[in-house]
Amino acid sequence: MYKTRYIGKGVSKAVEHIDKTIAPALVSKKLNVTEQKIDKLMIKMDGTENKSKFGANAILGVSLTVCKAGAVEKGVPLYRHIADLVGNSEVILPVPAFNVIIGGSHAGNKLGMQEFMILPVGAANVREAMRIGAEVYHNLKNVIKEKYGKDATNVGNEGGFAPNVLENKEGLELLRTAIGKAGYTDKVVISMDVVASELYRSGKYDLDFKSPDDPSRYISPDQLADLYKSFIKDYPVVSIEDPFDQDDWAAWQKFTASEGIQVVGDDLTVTNPKRIAKATNEKSCNCLLLKVNQIGSLTEPLQACKLAQANGWGVMVSHCSGETEDTFIADLVVGLCTGHIKTGAPCRSERLAKYNQLLRIEEELGSKAVCWQELQKPPGQVSGGQASPSVACWLIRLLPSCQLRQLQAPRPTPAGAPAS
């Protein structure tokens, strides 16, 4: 029955586990909702390494609900309760990473790399960051429409545009043009999520993986790294997520050591403490992408965040492609003080819900609101002294060199002039 309802994507089985097993246990144990001990109980009751008995839909749903109940019980905002759970005395608002161009498996275009994002790190606060993001987004729409036609401005499941371009460099060029037209070359940098595991083919990478297979076009990890280096040189790219296959550890380590940018592990780490520990030991990346849905309870992502920060990593809280209108991760990123969040374009209600919650939190904090710029300070100088300086801090310090790369963009050849 479960495999046929909603093409196997229904939640009736998860609800049944909650109603018949988890809820009675929660009531009988009389656990304090402010301590999040229900997570350990559910994991023990499940008894499997990957939570396959109850499933993440059941365990995570209860876990997040208990966290919200804990905040209500204490009479504090959710972000404040989350901060208490990890021992943060203060909270920090994040810079958004807006996913404005999509490719990879998330789009039907030819673009191989999956996400092209803008980060308004030069904004003074979340309100200004939202305005900058929205203005660049709509300028980008006009740039794409002018170059590829109106049908190229349809949006994907994360709100980004999916123009039918093949060259990943063209995606970066579109972003630079839109940022310039919006007038924010001094405030916006670029981030990419390659999802290179989808490109991986027997030790090499296929940037045109959506076309019929042709091994002659595969490139080596070193060639792919050289491509990234050209992006970093020519564009204000300061962060690359999943640049290599999740098990291509040597390529990760070599690239992270050679480039002074943020290298984010998502498929590499999957918010799993064991893989995070290996990645920190091998210095495979320097930033963790944190998704609560990847590991299946709230306690484990909180532990993963603390582990990453203890090793000097940055942490970026993230949505997922199959997102709901729930705003929990907006409070999560504020409470964890990680400094940046990825939750889609300034488009589609399930993405905007998180951004609107961040605006509400900023308004509620008023004059006490502290933004991502605080993370530029050494650990002992951050408000409350609780947060390791996220890599987001030097995203801001890189801004001057990024502006130079924006200004040095190659100019189009005048009509009639010889091509260079």
VENDA-V717392 format. One record per residue. N is the residue number from 0. PSI is psi in radians with two decimals (NA if undefined). OMEGA is omega as a letter, one per 20 degrees, with the letter a starting at -180 (none if undefined). Layout:
n,psi,omega
N,PSI,OMEGA
N,PSI,OMEGA
This chain:
n,psi,omega
0,-0.79,a
1,-0.51,a
2,-0.26,a
3,-0.53,r
4,2.24,r
5,0.66,r
6,0.68,r
7,0.05,a
8,0.26,r
9,2.97,a
10,0.23,a
11,-0.59,r
12,-0.71,r
13,-0.74,r
14,-0.67,r
15,-0.75,r
16,-0.70,a
17,-0.87,a
18,-0.74,a
19,-0.44,a
20,-0.95,a
21,-0.84,a
22,-0.84,r
23,-0.67,r
24,-0.69,a
25,-0.75,a
26,-0.76,a
27,-0.56,a
28,-0.34,r
29,0.82,a
30,2.60,r
31,2.09,a
32,-0.25,a
33,-0.11,a
34,-0.14,r
35,0.41,r
36,-0.22,r
37,-0.52,a
38,-0.84,r
39,-0.68,r
40,-0.81,a
41,-0.70,r
42,-0.69,r
43,-0.73,r
44,-0.66,r
45,-0.82,r
46,0.07,r
47,2.75,a
48,-0.56,a
49,0.34,r
50,0.60,a
51,-0.26,r
52,-0.96,r
53,-0.62,a
54,2.69,a
55,-0.53,r
56,-0.66,r
57,-0.91,a
58,-0.84,a
59,-0.68,r
60,-0.79,r
61,-0.74,a
62,-0.83,a
63,-0.63,r
64,-0.73,r
65,-0.67,r
66,-0.76,r
67,-0.69,r
68,-0.62,r
69,-0.69,r
70,-0.72,r
71,-0.76,r
72,-0.69,a
73,-0.27,a
74,0.59,a
75,2.81,r
76,2.71,a
77,-0.74,a
78,-0.58,r
79,-0.69,r
80,-0.74,r
81,-0.72,r
82,-0.71,r
83,-0.68,a
84,-0.55,a
85,0.07,r
86,0.40,r
87,2.21,a
88,-0.36,r
89,3.03,r
90,2.68,a
91,2.31,r
92,2.52,a
93,2.78,r
94,2.34,r
95,2.53,r
96,1.81,a
97,2.11,r
98,1.77,a
99,-0.29,r
100,2.29,a
101,2.59,r
102,-2.54,r
103,-2.60,a
104,-0.15,r
105,-0.06,a
106,2.69,r
107,0.20,r
108,-3.02,a
109,-0.14,a
110,2.19,a
111,-0.73,a
112,2.51,a
113,-0.67,a
114,2.34,r
115,2.01,a
116,2.70,r
117,2.41,r
118,1.95,r
119,1.13,a
120,-0.34,r
121,0.00,r
122,2.70,a
123,-0.45,a
124,3.13,a
125,-0.69,a
126,-0.80,r
127,-0.65,r
128,-0.69,r
129,-0.71,r
130,-0.80,r
131,-0.81,a
132,-0.76,a
133,-0.71,a
134,-0.71,r
135,-0.71,a
136,-0.82,a
137,-0.52,r
138,-0.68,r
139,-0.72,r
140,-0.77,a
141,-0.67,r
142,-0.79,r
143,-0.76,r
144,-0.76,a
145,-0.61,a
146,-0.62,a
147,-0.08,a
148,2.84,a
149,-0.61,a
150,-0.18,r
151,-0.04,a
152,0.21,r
153,2.61,a
154,2.68,r
155,-2.93,a
156,-0.19,r
157,0.16,r
158,-0.13,a
159,2.83,r
160,2.69,a
161,1.11,r
162,2.57,a
163,1.27,r
164,2.65,a
165,-0.75,a
166,2.18,r
167,-0.52,r
168,-0.55,r
169,-0.62,r
170,-0.73,r
171,-0.65,r
172,-0.69,r
173,-0.72,r
174,-0.79,a
175,-0.71,r
176,-0.79,a
177,-0.72,r
178,-0.74,r
179,-0.77,r
180,-0.58,r
181,-0.27,r
182,0.50,a
183,0.56,r
184,-0.36,a
185,0.00,a
186,-0.15,a
187,2.35,r
188,3.00,a
189,2.47,r
190,2.64,r
191,2.55,r
192,1.87,a
193,-0.62,a
194,0.98,a
195,-0.28,r
196,-0.49,r
197,-0.36,a
198,-0.21,a
199,2.27,r
200,1.67,r
201,0.93,r
202,-0.11,r
203,-3.07,a
204,2.43,a
205,1.82,a
206,-0.25,r
207,0.81,a
208,-0.24,r
209,-0.25,r
210,2.90,r
211,2.46,a
212,2.36,r
213,1.69,a
214,-0.36,a
215,-0.34,a
216,-0.03,r
217,2.57,r
218,2.74,a
219,2.88,r
220,-0.66,r
221,-0.68,r
222,-0.67,r
223,-0.72,r
224,-0.69,r
225,-0.62,r
226,-0.78,r
227,-0.71,a
228,-0.61,r
229,-0.63,r
230,-0.80,a
231,-0.65,a
232,-0.70,a
233,-0.30,a
234,2.85,r
235,0.93,r
236,2.05,a
237,-0.03,a
238,2.27,r
239,2.18,r
240,2.42,r
241,1.04,a
242,-0.30,a
243,2.97,r
244,2.62,a
245,-0.35,r
246,0.21,r
247,1.11,a
248,-0.69,a
249,-0.72,a
250,-0.73,r
251,-0.89,a
252,-0.79,a
253,-0.76,a
254,-0.78,a
255,-0.67,a
256,-0.48,a
257,-0.39,a
258,2.39,a
259,0.87,r
260,3.05,r
261,2.16,r
262,1.98,a
263,2.30,r
264,2.07,r
265,-1.29,r
266,-0.51,r
267,-0.69,a
268,-0.49,a
269,0.65,r
270,0.49,a
271,2.10,a
272,-0.60,a
273,-0.78,r
274,-0.57,r
275,-0.76,r
276,-0.74,r
277,-0.74,a
278,-0.63,r
279,-0.69,r
280,-0.67,a
281,-0.01,a
282,0.84,a
283,-0.52,r
284,-3.10,a
285,0.23,r
286,2.41,r
287,2.28,r
288,2.12,a
289,2.01,r
290,2.11,a
291,-0.49,a
292,-0.31,a
293,-0.55,a
294,-0.38,r
295,0.00,r
296,2.98,r
297,-0.68,a
298,-0.72,a
299,-0.76,r
300,-0.61,r
301,-0.73,r
302,-0.70,r
303,-0.71,r
304,-0.82,a
305,-0.65,r
306,-0.78,r
307,-0.82,a
308,-0.60,r
309,-0.42,r
310,0.23,r
311,0.19,r
312,2.77,r
313,2.88,r
314,2.24,r
315,2.01,r
316,2.45,a
317,2.63,r
318,-2.97,r
319,2.95,a
320,-0.66,r
321,1.18,a
322,2.77,r
323,-3.14,r
324,0.02,r
325,2.47,a
326,0.26,a
327,-0.73,a
328,-0.35,r
329,-0.79,r
330,-0.62,a
331,-0.83,a
332,-0.60,r
333,-0.79,a
334,-0.61,a
335,-0.23,r
336,0.70,a
337,-0.39,r
338,-0.28,r
339,2.65,a
340,2.48,r
341,2.00,a
342,0.71,r
343,-3.10,r
344,2.91,r
345,1.08,a
346,2.63,a
347,2.28,a
348,-0.61,a
349,-0.36,r
350,-0.80,a
351,-0.46,a
352,-0.72,a
353,-0.76,a
354,-0.70,r
355,-0.65,r
356,-0.68,r
357,-0.69,r
358,-0.70,r
359,-0.73,r
360,-0.77,r
361,-0.74,r
362,-0.71,a
363,-0.69,a
364,-0.49,r
365,-2.24,a
366,-0.25,r
367,-0.04,a
368,2.28,r
369,2.25,a
370,-3.14,a
371,-0.38,a
372,-0.43,r
373,-0.49,a
374,-0.02,r
375,-0.35,a
376,2.66,r
377,2.77,a
378,-0.73,a
379,-0.23,a
380,-0.13,r
381,2.52,a
382,2.10,a
383,-0.26,r
384,0.39,a
385,-0.40,a
386,2.29,r
387,2.51,a
388,2.00,r
389,2.74,r
390,-0.31,r
391,-0.46,a
392,-0.73,a
393,-0.05,r
394,-0.64,r
395,-0.71,a
396,-0.42,r
397,-0.18,a
398,-0.77,r
399,-0.76,r
400,-0.54,r
401,-0.68,r
402,-0.69,r
403,-0.72,r
404,-0.59,r
405,-0.79,a
406,-0.44,a
407,0.28,r
408,2.42,r
409,2.29,r
410,2.56,r
411,2.55,r
412,2.22,r
413,2.61,r
414,2.31,r
415,-0.21,a
416,2.62,r
417,2.44,r
418,2.52,a
419,NA,none
